[in-house]
Amino acid sequence: MAIKGFLGRYDITIDDKGRVRIPAKYKAQLGEDFVISCSEEKCIAIYPAEKWEKMTQQVDSINMLDINANKFRRSIFTNVTQGSLDAAGRILIPVDYRKYAGFKKELVAAGLGDYFEIWDTENWLEGQYSTLETRRTLQQEMAERISGGKNGI
Protein backbone atom coordinates (compact mmCIF):
# COMPACT_ATOMS: atom_id res chain seq x y z
CA MET A 1 0.00 0.00 0.00
CA ALA A 2 1.43 3.34 -1.02
CA ILE A 3 0.89 6.09 1.52
CA LYS A 4 -0.37 9.26 -0.13
CA GLY A 5 -0.02 12.77 1.09
CA PHE A 6 2.72 15.26 1.82
CA LEU A 7 4.21 14.02 5.07
CA GLY A 8 7.22 14.92 7.14
CA ARG A 9 9.61 17.83 7.36
CA TYR A 10 12.67 18.39 5.18
CA ASP A 11 15.52 20.87 5.42
CA ILE A 12 16.03 22.52 2.03
CA THR A 13 17.77 25.61 0.65
CA ILE A 14 17.00 28.36 -1.81
CA ASP A 15 19.60 29.54 -4.32
CA ASP A 16 20.41 33.13 -5.30
CA LYS A 17 17.95 32.96 -8.20
CA GLY A 18 15.06 31.92 -5.93
CA ARG A 19 14.98 28.26 -6.93
CA VAL A 20 14.11 25.54 -4.43
CA ARG A 21 14.69 21.82 -4.91
CA ILE A 22 11.56 19.99 -3.83
CA PRO A 23 12.07 16.80 -1.76
CA ALA A 24 11.78 13.71 -3.99
CA LYS A 25 8.82 12.32 -2.01
CA TYR A 26 6.94 15.59 -2.52
CA LYS A 27 7.88 15.93 -6.17
CA ALA A 28 6.48 12.48 -6.95
CA GLN A 29 3.06 13.53 -5.64
CA LEU A 30 3.04 17.13 -6.82
CA GLY A 31 2.62 16.45 -10.52
CA GLU A 32 3.24 18.91 -13.32
CA ASP A 33 0.38 21.28 -12.51
CA PHE A 34 0.53 23.06 -9.18
CA VAL A 35 0.02 26.42 -7.53
CA ILE A 36 2.38 28.52 -5.41
CA SER A 37 0.57 30.73 -2.92
CA CYS A 38 1.33 33.13 -0.09
CA SER A 39 -0.12 31.43 2.97
CA GLU A 40 -2.01 33.08 5.81
CA GLU A 41 1.16 32.77 7.85
CA LYS A 42 4.68 33.87 6.83
CA CYS A 43 5.27 30.95 4.49
CA ILE A 44 4.56 29.74 0.98
CA ALA A 45 2.01 26.99 0.29
CA ILE A 46 2.33 24.60 -2.65
CA TYR A 47 -0.92 23.01 -3.82
CA PRO A 48 -1.28 20.21 -6.38
CA ALA A 49 -3.83 21.10 -9.08
CA GLU A 50 -6.51 18.81 -7.59
CA LYS A 51 -6.32 20.40 -4.13
CA TRP A 52 -6.32 23.89 -5.62
CA GLU A 53 -9.42 23.03 -7.66
CA LYS A 54 -11.26 21.95 -4.51
CA MET A 55 -10.29 25.18 -2.75
CA THR A 56 -11.36 27.23 -5.77
CA GLN A 57 -14.77 25.57 -5.75
CA GLN A 58 -15.23 26.48 -2.08
CA VAL A 59 -14.22 30.10 -2.68
CA ASP A 60 -16.44 30.29 -5.78
CA SER A 61 -19.43 29.25 -3.67
CA ILE A 62 -19.21 32.47 -1.63
CA ASN A 63 -21.80 35.14 -2.46
CA MET A 64 -20.23 37.49 -5.03
CA LEU A 65 -22.49 40.36 -3.90
CA ASP A 66 -20.88 40.38 -0.45
CA ILE A 67 -18.13 43.03 -0.34
CA ASN A 68 -16.08 41.16 2.28
CA ALA A 69 -16.38 37.97 0.27
CA ASN A 70 -14.91 39.76 -2.74
CA LYS A 71 -12.09 41.15 -0.59
CA PHE A 72 -11.39 37.60 0.51
CA ARG A 73 -11.44 36.39 -3.11
CA ARG A 74 -8.94 39.10 -4.06
CA SER A 75 -6.65 38.14 -1.19
CA ILE A 76 -6.72 34.50 -2.30
CA PHE A 77 -6.50 34.74 -6.08
CA THR A 78 -4.08 37.66 -6.41
CA ASN A 79 -1.46 36.01 -4.20
CA VAL A 80 -1.15 32.87 -6.34
CA THR A 81 0.89 31.83 -9.35
CA GLN A 82 1.14 28.67 -11.38
CA GLY A 83 4.30 26.75 -10.64
CA SER A 84 6.53 24.59 -12.77
CA LEU A 85 9.46 22.30 -12.21
CA ASP A 86 12.66 22.97 -14.14
CA ALA A 87 14.83 20.19 -15.58
CA ALA A 88 16.63 19.86 -12.23
CA GLY A 89 13.38 19.41 -10.28
CA ARG A 90 13.38 22.91 -8.77
CA ILE A 91 10.62 25.47 -8.52
CA LEU A 92 11.13 29.20 -8.82
CA ILE A 93 9.64 31.17 -5.96
CA PRO A 94 8.69 34.70 -7.13
CA VAL A 95 10.65 37.55 -5.52
CA ASP A 96 7.64 39.11 -3.79
CA TYR A 97 6.69 35.73 -2.30
CA ARG A 98 10.23 35.28 -0.97
CA LYS A 99 10.05 38.70 0.67
CA TYR A 100 6.61 37.96 2.12
CA ALA A 101 7.85 34.73 3.72
CA GLY A 102 11.18 36.25 4.82
CA PHE A 103 13.24 33.62 3.00
CA LYS A 104 16.96 33.64 3.58
CA LYS A 105 19.06 30.59 2.60
CA GLU A 106 17.90 27.77 4.90
CA LEU A 107 14.29 26.64 4.52
CA VAL A 108 11.93 23.94 5.76
CA ALA A 109 9.46 22.01 3.59
CA ALA A 110 6.62 20.83 5.83
CA GLY A 111 3.93 18.39 4.71
CA LEU A 112 0.32 19.13 5.59
CA GLY A 113 -1.31 16.07 4.04
CA ASP A 114 -2.78 17.26 0.74
CA TYR A 115 -0.36 20.17 0.26
CA PHE A 116 2.92 21.42 1.73
CA GLU A 117 4.45 24.64 2.96
CA ILE A 118 7.89 26.18 2.64
CA TRP A 119 9.12 28.21 5.60
CA ASP A 120 12.25 30.15 6.39
CA THR A 121 13.96 27.98 9.01
CA GLU A 122 14.01 30.75 11.64
CA ASN A 123 10.27 31.38 11.25
CA TRP A 124 9.60 27.64 11.43
CA LEU A 125 11.60 27.30 14.65
CA GLU A 126 9.85 30.33 16.20
CA GLY A 127 6.51 28.61 15.63
CA GLN A 128 7.72 25.55 17.54
CA TYR A 129 5.69 23.29 15.24
CA SER A 130 7.94 20.31 15.89
CA THR A 131 7.81 20.35 19.68
CA LEU A 132 5.87 17.77 21.66
CA GLU A 133 4.47 20.50 23.93
CA THR A 134 2.98 22.41 20.97
CA ARG A 135 1.56 19.21 19.53
CA ARG A 136 -0.10 18.27 22.82
CA THR A 137 -1.63 21.72 23.25
CA LEU A 138 -3.00 21.78 19.71
CA GLN A 139 -4.18 18.18 19.96
CA GLN A 140 -6.16 19.00 23.09
CA GLU A 141 -7.72 22.08 21.47
CA MET A 142 -8.72 20.11 18.38
CA ALA A 143 -10.10 17.22 20.47
CA GLU A 144 -12.30 19.68 22.39
CA ARG A 145 -13.45 21.30 19.15
CA ILE A 146 -14.28 17.93 17.57
CA SER A 147 -16.06 16.58 20.64
CA GLY A 148 -18.01 19.80 21.23
CA GLY A 149 -16.25 20.51 24.51
CA LYS A 150 -16.64 16.99 25.85
CA ASN A 151 -13.63 15.14 27.19
CA GLY A 152 -11.85 12.77 24.85
CA ILE A 153 -11.59 12.47 21.12
N, C-alpha and C positions, 0 to 999 in steps of 0.2 A: 504494500500500500504506500503510495507516494503522499507525503504530507504536503498540503498546499497552504500557501499563505506566506507572507513576509514575516519571518521570525528572527529573533536574535538581534544582536548589536554588533556592529563591525566598526573598527577604527579605519578611517580612510583619509585621504588628503585631497586637496585641490591644488591644481597647478597655477602658474602665473596667468594663464589664459582663461581660467575659470572652468577648467574641465575636471570632472570627477569620475574616477573609475568605480563603477557599480560592482558590489560584491557578486561573484558568480551565481550564488544561489538566488539572488534577487533578479539578476539579469535574465535568468532562465524563465522566470515567471512574469517578467515585465512585458515582454513582447515588443513589437516594433512600434506600436501606437500607444503613447502615454502622454500625460500632462504633468507639467511642472507648475507648482502653485506656491504662493506665499501662504503660509499657514496662519492660524489665529495666534500662534505663539511665534517667537523669534526663530523660526526654522523654515525649511522648504519641504513641501510634501510632494511626493511623486505618486501619481495615480495611474494604474493601468487603464486602458480605454474603457473596459467594462465597468469598473468601479466609477469612473468619471461619468459615464452615461447614467448610472443609477443616481448619482448625486444631482446631475443636471435635471433629471426627471422630477426629483423632489423640489428643486428650486423652481422649476417651471410651473409647478402646481400652486405656487403662491400667487395670490391675487395681484394682478398687474396694476390695478387701480389704487393700491395701497402705496403711499409715498415711501414709507419705511421699507416695505418689501422691495421696492425698486432700488432704494439705497443699498439694501443688502445684496441684490442681484449685481449691482455695479461693483460692490466690494469683492464679490466672488469672481465674476467673469472678466474683470479688467486686470486682475492680478494672477493671470494664468497664461501659459504659453505651451504650445505643443513641443514635446521633446523628441530627440532622436539620438540614437547611438552612433558614434563614429566607428571607423574600422577597428579601432583599438578597444571598443566597448566602453567608451566614456560618454558622458553627457555634458553639454555646455550649460552652465548655470548663468543666466543673464546677469549683467553687472548690477542692476538695481535690486535684483533678488539677493545677490551676495551681500550687498550693503544692508538690506533689510534684516537679513539673518545674522549679520555681524561676522561673516566668514573670515577666518584668517587662513592658516595652513592646515591645521589638524581638525578633522571633522569626525562625526559619528553618524553612521547610517543605522537607524533604529526601525525595526519591523513593527508594524501595527496591525498585522493580520492581512487585510486586503489592500493595504498600501504601505508605504514607508516614508520616513522623514529623514532629512539630513540636517544635522545641528552642528554649530561650531562646538568644539569639545568643551570649551570653558562654559558656555551656556548650558550644555548638557549636564555637566557636573554640578552647576549651581542648582539645577532643578532636582538633583538627587533622585533621578528616576530609577537608578539601579540599586538603591539601598533597600534593605529588608524593612526598615522602619517606615519608609514612604509607602512601600507596597502594602504593608499591614494596615496603615491608616486608610489608604485608598480602598483597599479590599473591604474594610469595615463599612466605610461610607457607601460603597456600591451595594453591599449586602443589605444594608438598611433601606436603601432606595428600592431595591428589587423586592424586598419582603414587605414594603409598606410600613417600615418602622418596627416590624416584629423582629425578635431575635432570630439569628440563624440565616442561612442562605436558602 
